[in-house]
Amino acid sequence: MEGALPILPPPDIRMIVDKTARYVVKNGPAFEQRIISSCQGTLKFSFLHSDDPYHAYYKHRISEARAVTN
């Protein structure tokens, strides 16, 4: 569904997603890969995986953070 709004995570997860997106924009894709590698099997960062329902929200926040920093 092109243009559909991403699923909004609950507040506790949203806070983690938002902060992670800002850090990934600031520190680059290698930072994201380190999180994925070090947190395999944990639910806290499951939004980093494309099959997670909150992944689209995470990508949206990445885009917004990049727009602010450029």
Buried (B, 14 or more C-beta within 10 A) or exposed (E): EEEEEBEEBEEEBBEBBBEBBBBBBEEEEEBBEEBEEEEEEEEEBBBBEEEBEBBBBBBBBBEBBEEEEE
